[in-house]
């Protein structure tokens, strides 16, 4: 038998109907590709300088001449 099972005197009893077209079915193929995206991480280096007092001893030297009067006469007479 063919597509149409009922035959009437050598012909078809019903003519073929109009074609029905369904809405299209979509098949989506997803492809993923790497994309390089720069991520920038700023780093700031801070050098802190601190003044620390450190004793540095310095000495000043003064020379002073002192003249002492001598009484030779008094010492000689007392001998």
C-alpha positions as CSV (number, residue, x, y, z in Angstrom):
1,X,0.0,0.0,0.0
2,X,1.1,3.5,-0.5
3,X,0.8,6.7,1.5
4,X,-2.9,6.7,1.2
5,X,-4.6,3.5,2.3
6,X,-8.1,4.1,0.9
7,X,-8.4,4.1,-2.8
8,X,-11.7,4.6,-4.6
9,X,-11.9,3.3,-8.2
10,X,-8.3,3.8,-9.1
11,X,-8.0,7.2,-7.5
12,X,-7.7,8.7,-4.2
13,X,-10.8,9.4,-2.2
14,X,-9.3,12.6,-0.7
15,X,-7.0,15.0,-2.3
16,X,-3.8,15.8,-0.4
17,X,-4.3,18.6,2.1
18,X,-2.4,21.8,2.3
19,X,1.0,21.5,3.8
20,X,1.3,22.6,7.4
21,X,4.6,24.2,8.3
22,X,5.6,24.1,11.9
23,X,7.5,27.1,13.3
24,X,11.2,26.4,13.0
25,X,13.1,24.5,15.6
26,X,16.4,26.1,16.5
27,X,19.5,24.2,17.4
28,X,22.0,26.6,19.0
29,X,25.6,25.6,19.2
30,X,27.5,27.6,21.8
31,X,31.2,28.0,21.3
32,X,33.4,29.7,24.0
33,X,36.7,31.3,23.2
34,X,39.1,32.8,25.8
35,X,39.3,36.5,25.8
36,X,42.2,38.1,27.6
37,X,41.1,40.9,29.9
38,X,43.8,42.8,31.7
39,X,43.3,43.1,35.5
40,X,45.6,45.8,36.9
41,X,46.5,45.7,40.5
42,X,48.3,48.9,41.5
43,X,50.9,48.6,44.2
44,X,52.4,51.7,45.9
45,X,55.6,51.3,47.9
46,X,55.9,53.9,50.6
47,X,59.3,54.4,52.2
48,X,58.9,56.2,55.5
49,X,62.0,57.9,56.9
50,X,61.9,58.6,60.6
51,X,64.4,60.8,62.5
52,X,65.6,59.0,65.6
53,X,67.6,61.1,68.1
54,X,70.9,59.5,68.9
55,X,73.1,61.2,71.5
56,X,76.5,62.3,70.1
57,X,78.5,63.6,73.1
58,X,80.8,66.5,72.4
59,X,83.2,68.0,74.9
60,X,84.6,71.5,74.8
61,X,87.9,72.0,76.5
62,X,89.0,75.3,77.8
63,X,92.4,76.0,79.1
64,X,92.7,78.7,81.7
65,X,96.0,80.1,83.0
66,X,95.7,81.3,86.6
67,X,98.7,83.1,88.1
68,X,99.1,82.7,91.8
69,X,101.2,85.3,93.6
70,X,104.0,83.8,95.5
71,X,105.4,85.5,98.5
72,X,109.0,84.3,98.4
73,X,110.0,86.8,101.0
74,X,107.6,85.5,103.5
75,X,108.5,81.9,103.1
76,X,112.2,82.7,103.2
77,X,112.0,84.7,106.4
78,X,110.1,81.9,108.2
79,X,112.8,79.4,107.7
